[in-house]
Amino acid sequence: MVDYGINLLSIIGLLALMVKVKKRAFALSGVVEGFYGPPWSHEQRLEMIKFFGRECGFNIYIYAPKDDPFHRERWMEPYPSNQIGNLSELVRTCKEFGIEFCFAISPGLSLRY
């Protein structure tokens, strides 16, 4: 089985290095974690934030993993207290590396068409 998370991080890393070579053309540049498939671990997210802030000059990270039930199915419920710590650490790390943390929701599953 292929580890898509590691491959995706490698691909994003290469793209980020290419972007660093050029002057930033947009006010916001960064990453949207909004894919389906194996999620990044908390540690991978932290390393990604540090790398993009330190090496690439990115300034935004949009947290929107599709496997997170509080992003999709349970978007109206507060996060359990045992998960708030990880989100808080992501926010602190973003701030430390000059990256704006943006929390996205995907309420589409709860809509009745």
Backbone as CSV, one residue per row, in Angstrom:
resi,resn,N_x,N_y,N_z,CA_x,CA_y,CA_z,C_x,C_y,C_z
1,MET,0.833,-1.177,0.000,0.000,0.000,0.000,0.880,1.243,0.000
2,VAL,0.511,2.212,-0.766,1.264,3.449,-0.888,0.881,4.399,0.239
3,ASP,1.863,5.031,0.837,1.602,6.022,1.881,1.424,7.376,1.215
4,TYR,0.196,7.732,0.885,-0.088,8.962,0.166,0.308,10.196,0.957
5,GLY,0.192,10.132,2.279,0.540,11.292,3.089,1.985,11.703,2.918
6,ILE,2.902,10.744,2.986,4.322,11.047,2.823,4.596,11.530,1.409
7,ASN,4.033,10.859,0.411,4.240,11.281,-0.967,3.684,12.677,-1.201
8,LEU,2.530,12.951,-0.643,1.926,14.270,-0.804,2.798,15.333,-0.153
9,LEU,3.315,15.040,1.043,4.202,16.004,1.695,5.448,16.247,0.855
10,SER,5.983,15.202,0.230,7.163,15.353,-0.615,6.854,16.225,-1.824
11,ILE,5.725,15.981,-2.455,5.337,16.763,-3.627,5.116,18.223,-3.242
12,ILE,4.411,18.448,-2.145,4.159,19.823,-1.701,5.480,20.507,-1.357
13,GLY,6.383,19.768,-0.739,7.693,20.326,-0.408,8.447,20.785,-1.645
14,LEU,8.421,19.978,-2.700,9.088,20.356,-3.945,8.442,21.594,-4.560
15,LEU,7.121,21.630,-4.557,6.418,22.804,-5.086,6.765,24.044,-4.269
16,ALA,6.845,23.862,-2.959,7.157,24.991,-2.085,8.552,25.541,-2.379
17,LEU,9.501,24.662,-2.635,10.857,25.107,-2.953,10.872,25.887,-4.264
18,MET,10.064,25.449,-5.228,9.986,26.176,-6.489,9.383,27.561,-6.272
19,VAL,8.382,27.647,-5.406,7.738,28.932,-5.130,8.717,29.874,-4.440
20,LYS,9.560,29.344,-3.559,10.487,30.181,-2.808,11.469,30.892,-3.737
21,VAL,11.810,30.248,-4.828,12.768,30.835,-5.755,12.224,32.133,-6.353
22,LYS,10.924,32.192,-6.558,10.295,33.370,-7.145,9.733,34.266,-6.047
23,LYS,9.618,35.533,-6.344,8.982,36.452,-5.409,7.505,36.091,-5.302
24,ARG,6.964,36.148,-4.095,5.559,35.813,-3.885,4.679,36.771,-4.683
25,ALA,3.807,36.203,-5.507,2.949,37.006,-6.369,1.576,37.254,-5.749
26,PHE,1.269,36.577,-4.650,-0.050,36.682,-4.047,0.072,37.088,-2.586
27,ALA,-0.950,37.759,-2.088,-0.954,38.172,-0.679,-0.969,36.954,0.235
28,LEU,-1.678,35.898,-0.150,-1.743,34.669,0.622,-1.125,33.536,-0.177
29,SER,-0.225,32.818,0.454,0.327,31.609,-0.160,0.499,30.580,0.943
30,GLY,0.087,29.363,0.651,0.170,28.342,1.678,-0.430,27.028,1.263
31,VAL,-0.993,26.333,2.237,-1.465,24.970,2.045,-2.895,24.819,2.541
32,VAL,-3.692,24.102,1.766,-5.014,23.676,2.202,-4.920,22.180,2.461
33,GLU,-5.069,21.787,3.714,-5.121,20.355,4.019,-6.593,19.947,3.912
34,GLY,-6.999,19.594,2.721,-8.403,19.298,2.496,-8.610,18.098,1.604
35,PHE,-7.732,17.147,1.693,-7.789,15.990,0.811,-8.450,14.797,1.489
36,TYR,-8.829,13.828,0.680,-9.351,12.555,1.166,-8.189,11.571,1.211
37,GLY,-8.321,10.543,2.010,-7.267,9.539,2.095,-6.602,9.574,3.446
38,PRO,-5.476,8.886,3.561,-4.788,8.816,4.855,-4.438,10.212,5.364
39,PRO,-4.836,10.537,6.584,-4.575,11.880,7.111,-3.119,12.053,7.523
40,TRP,-2.690,13.303,7.583,-1.393,13.602,8.155,-1.497,13.419,9.661
41,SER,-0.431,12.980,10.263,-0.401,12.894,11.723,-0.203,14.308,12.284
42,HIS,-0.430,14.446,13.564,-0.216,15.744,14.214,1.238,16.187,14.038
43,GLU,2.163,15.246,14.182,3.579,15.560,14.038,3.904,16.008,12.615
44,GLN,3.304,15.359,11.611,3.535,15.765,10.225,2.995,17.171,9.980
45,ARG,1.858,17.478,10.553,1.298,18.822,10.399,2.247,19.866,10.997
46,LEU,2.751,19.595,12.183,3.669,20.538,12.821,4.926,20.739,11.985
47,GLU,5.487,19.651,11.479,6.696,19.754,10.653,6.418,20.505,9.360
48,MET,5.261,20.260,8.767,4.877,20.948,7.544,4.775,22.455,7.790
49,ILE,4.127,22.845,8.884,3.983,24.257,9.214,5.353,24.905,9.403
50,LYS,6.219,24.257,10.143,7.559,24.798,10.382,8.333,24.942,9.071
51,PHE,8.280,23.915,8.244,9.002,23.933,6.967,8.493,25.058,6.070
52,PHE,7.181,25.163,5.927,6.624,26.168,5.036,6.857,27.585,5.550
53,GLY,6.821,27.775,6.855,7.099,29.093,7.403,8.559,29.465,7.313
54,ARG,9.427,28.512,7.625,10.869,28.763,7.682,11.496,28.793,6.290
55,GLU,11.151,27.838,5.450,11.839,27.656,4.176,11.127,28.268,2.975
56,CYS,9.827,28.431,3.052,9.067,28.809,1.858,8.412,30.174,1.947
57,GLY,8.339,30.726,3.139,7.702,32.021,3.284,6.194,31.980,3.123
58,PHE,5.600,30.801,3.272,4.147,30.713,3.183,3.539,31.429,4.385
59,ASN,2.293,31.900,4.223,1.700,32.673,5.307,0.284,32.227,5.684
60,ILE,-0.185,31.092,5.149,-1.505,30.590,5.554,-1.533,29.066,5.496
61,TYR,-2.221,28.481,6.475,-2.477,27.038,6.515,-3.965,26.871,6.789
62,ILE,-4.646,26.181,5.887,-6.082,25.961,6.042,-6.303,24.511,6.458
63,TYR,-6.799,24.354,7.674,-7.057,23.034,8.254,-8.446,22.585,7.817
64,ALA,-8.493,21.545,6.973,-9.777,21.051,6.470,-9.706,19.565,6.129
65,PRO,-9.092,18.724,6.975,-8.965,17.307,6.623,-10.322,16.617,6.579
66,LYS,-10.565,15.915,5.510,-11.877,15.289,5.305,-12.139,14.120,6.265
67,ASP,-11.117,13.586,6.884,-11.306,12.478,7.822,-11.649,12.959,9.232
68,ASP,-11.638,14.273,9.458,-11.935,14.820,10.777,-13.449,15.011,10.898
69,PRO,-14.117,14.226,11.749,-15.579,14.328,11.841,-16.060,15.698,12.311
70,PHE,-15.220,16.439,13.033,-15.622,17.765,13.508,-15.430,18.827,12.435
71,HIS,-14.867,18.429,11.329,-14.769,19.286,10.149,-15.956,19.029,9.219
72,ARG,-16.509,17.822,9.270,-17.569,17.451,8.330,-18.863,17.057,9.034
73,GLU,-18.989,15.784,9.404,-20.253,15.256,9.920,-20.716,15.959,11.198
74,ARG,-19.771,16.278,12.068,-20.117,16.836,13.383,-19.655,18.292,13.506
75,TRP,-19.721,19.027,12.413,-19.151,20.374,12.355,-19.806,21.363,13.322
76,MET,-21.021,21.090,13.768,-21.682,22.016,14.699,-21.348,21.713,16.161
77,GLU,-20.652,20.626,16.425,-20.305,20.240,17.799,-18.918,20.748,18.162
78,PRO,-18.709,21.103,19.409,-17.362,21.498,19.825,-16.425,20.290,19.852
79,TYR,-15.163,20.573,19.660,-14.158,19.510,19.744,-14.101,18.987,21.180
80,PRO,-13.869,17.687,21.331,-13.674,17.141,22.680,-12.418,17.743,23.317
81,SER,-12.429,17.858,24.601,-11.311,18.486,25.306,-9.977,17.775,25.043
82,ASN,-10.019,16.461,24.798,-8.757,15.747,24.554,-8.182,16.020,23.156
83,GLN,-8.915,16.717,22.295,-8.404,17.058,20.960,-8.081,18.547,20.813
84,ILE,-8.559,19.345,21.743,-8.313,20.787,21.683,-6.824,21.100,21.789
85,GLY,-6.104,20.319,22.566,-4.666,20.556,22.735,-3.905,20.520,21.423
86,ASN,-4.214,19.550,20.570,-3.531,19.458,19.279,-3.852,20.661,18.394
87,LEU,-5.119,21.052,18.362,-5.484,22.228,17.559,-4.800,23.481,18.097
88,SER,-4.756,23.617,19.409,-4.087,24.768,20.020,-2.611,24.797,19.660
89,GLU,-1.985,23.630,19.652,-0.567,23.566,19.291,-0.356,23.944,17.830
90,LEU,-1.266,23.534,16.950,-1.166,23.933,15.547,-1.258,25.454,15.417
91,VAL,-2.193,26.057,16.135,-2.370,27.510,16.082,-1.114,28.205,16.607
92,ARG,-0.577,27.742,17.735,0.636,28.355,18.312,1.820,28.230,17.361
93,THR,1.970,27.058,16.747,3.095,26.834,15.832,2.955,27.712,14.598
94,CYS,1.749,27.831,14.080,1.525,28.732,12.945,1.938,30.152,13.298
95,LYS,1.484,30.615,14.440,1.801,31.984,14.875,3.312,32.168,15.004
96,GLU,3.979,31.169,15.583,5.435,31.232,15.773,6.181,31.358,14.451
97,PHE,5.650,30.731,13.391,6.331,30.726,12.101,5.701,31.682,11.080
98,GLY,4.870,32.608,11.565,4.320,33.632,10.696,3.258,33.147,9.729
99,ILE,2.545,32.121,10.131,1.508,31.535,9.280,0.150,31.727,9.947
100,GLU,-0.809,32.165,9.165,-2.172,32.321,9.670,-2.864,30.972,9.652
101,PHE,-3.422,30.568,10.785,-4.171,29.310,10.880,-5.625,29.607,10.532
102,CYS,-6.164,28.846,9.603,-7.556,29.022,9.201,-8.265,27.677,9.343
103,PHE,-9.316,27.658,10.131,-10.091,26.436,10.339,-11.280,26.459,9.392
104,ALA,-11.395,25.443,8.560,-12.503,25.366,7.607,-13.474,24.268,8.024
105,ILE,-14.718,24.469,7.681,-15.717,23.425,7.908,-16.286,22.996,6.563
106,SER,-16.880,21.826,6.565,-17.513,21.285,5.361,-18.893,20.764,5.748
107,PRO,-19.874,21.657,5.840,-21.180,21.273,6.357,-22.083,20.587,5.338
108,GLY,-21.597,20.322,4.147,-22.439,19.794,3.081,-23.164,18.499,3.396
109,LEU,-22.582,17.644,4.228,-23.240,16.365,4.548,-24.522,16.556,5.338
110,SER,-24.640,17.686,6.045,-25.835,17.899,6.864,-26.950,18.639,6.111
111,LEU,-26.660,19.075,4.907,-27.667,19.795,4.130,-28.678,18.804,3.547
112,ARG,-29.921,19.219,3.516,-30.986,18.405,2.921,-31.384,19.081,1.621
113,TYR,-31.179,18.414,0.516,-31.444,18.997,-0.800,-32.854,18.701,-1.250
